[in-house]
Amino acid sequence: MDQDKNVDIEQRHIEKRSDSSAVASTFIKYAAYLIIFFGFLYFLIKYVFPKF
């Protein structure tokens, strides 16, 4: 039962990168989504719902 196994173990090193330009562009993208969403809600509440 004693067999020598030659196994190559692949090692991965994960480095957490925080590229400030990628973080800033992602923040701007989601901030724009929020502004559009709340603008649409404001439009619905202000102009559409009072007509019912």
trRosetta pair geometry for C-beta under 8 A, 3 or more apart (Angstrom, degrees):
i j d omega theta_ij theta_ji phi_ij phi_ji
18 23 6.3 18 -175 -45 82 133
19 22 4.1 62 83 12 110 111
19 23 6.7 171 86 -12 56 85
20 23 5.6 -54 -144 39 35 113
20 24 6.1 35 156 -20 67 107
21 24 5.7 -52 -144 37 32 111
21 25 6.3 29 157 -17 65 106
22 25 6.0 -55 -143 39 30 107
22 26 6.3 30 156 -18 64 108
23 26 5.9 -57 -148 38 28 110
23 27 6.3 30 153 -20 64 107
24 27 5.7 -53 -148 36 31 112
24 28 6.4 31 154 -18 65 105
25 28 5.6 -51 -146 36 34 112
25 29 6.3 39 152 -24 64 104
26 29 5.6 -51 -148 33 32 114
26 30 6.5 20 159 -8 66 106
27 30 6.2 -61 -146 43 28 101
27 31 6.0 30 155 -21 65 111
28 31 5.6 -55 -142 39 29 113
28 32 6.4 33 156 -22 63 104
29 32 5.9 -57 -155 33 28 110
29 33 6.7 29 148 -19 63 103
30 33 5.3 -44 -148 32 41 116
30 34 6.5 42 152 -19 66 101
31 34 5.7 -52 -149 36 34 111
31 35 6.4 35 152 -19 65 104
32 35 5.7 -52 -145 36 33 111
32 36 6.3 32 156 -16 65 105
33 36 5.9 -58 -149 39 29 109
33 37 6.2 29 154 -20 65 109
34 37 5.6 -54 -144 37 31 112
34 38 6.2 20 162 -9 67 108
35 38 6.2 -58 -142 44 27 101
35 39 6.0 31 156 -22 63 111
36 39 5.6 -56 -144 38 28 114
36 40 6.4 30 156 -20 63 105
37 40 5.9 -56 -153 34 28 110
37 41 6.5 27 150 -16 63 105
38 41 5.3 -48 -144 38 39 114
38 42 6.2 44 153 -22 66 102
39 42 5.6 -50 -147 35 31 113
39 43 6.4 35 152 -20 63 103
40 43 5.6 -51 -149 34 33 114
40 44 6.5 33 152 -19 64 103
41 44 5.7 -53 -149 35 33 111
41 45 6.2 25 157 -13 67 108
42 45 6.0 -58 -143 41 29 105
42 46 5.7 15 164 -10 67 118
43 46 6.2 -63 -133 45 22 102
43 47 5.7 -31 -174 29 63 115
43 48 7.0 53 136 -12 72 106
44 47 7.4 -77 -120 53 11 76
44 48 4.8 -42 -147 40 54 126
44 49 6.2 61 154 -26 71 100
45 48 7.7 8 -24 47 12 85
45 49 5.6 -16 -133 22 37 132
46 49 8.0 78 23 38 15 94
46 50 7.4 -25 169 -6 28 118
47 50 7.0 -65 -147 33 15 104
47 51 7.5 12 158 -22 52 111
48 51 6.3 -66 -168 24 33 111
48 52 7.9 32 146 -26 63 98
49 52 6.0 -46 -163 14 47 113
